[in-house]
Amino acid sequence: MKKKTLMQKKFKACDGLDVEFGCIGGHGRTGTILACLVVLVSGPQMTTAEAVTWVRKHYCPNAVESKSQIWFIDYFRHLSY
């Protein structure tokens, strides 16, 4: 997903509109994108670990399944701020 698309989703979510993401299992890629959205909404003070924890608490305990997905969230976080 492109950063521009994710930013559009962020603005919708901040306006109280529904935002949908999905993949086949609904855990790995979906959780990764949700964690990136959490980073965008929360700002640079939110760490990657905190974003993953938030998604696992509020969406699904199995979200963000691999080290490469955590790496991507961290990479995205650093590109965003």
Secondary structure by P-SEA (a helix, b strand, c coil): ccaaaaaaaaaaaaacbbbbbbcccccaaaaaaaaaaaaaaacccccaaaaaaaaaacccccccccaaaaaaaaaaaaaac
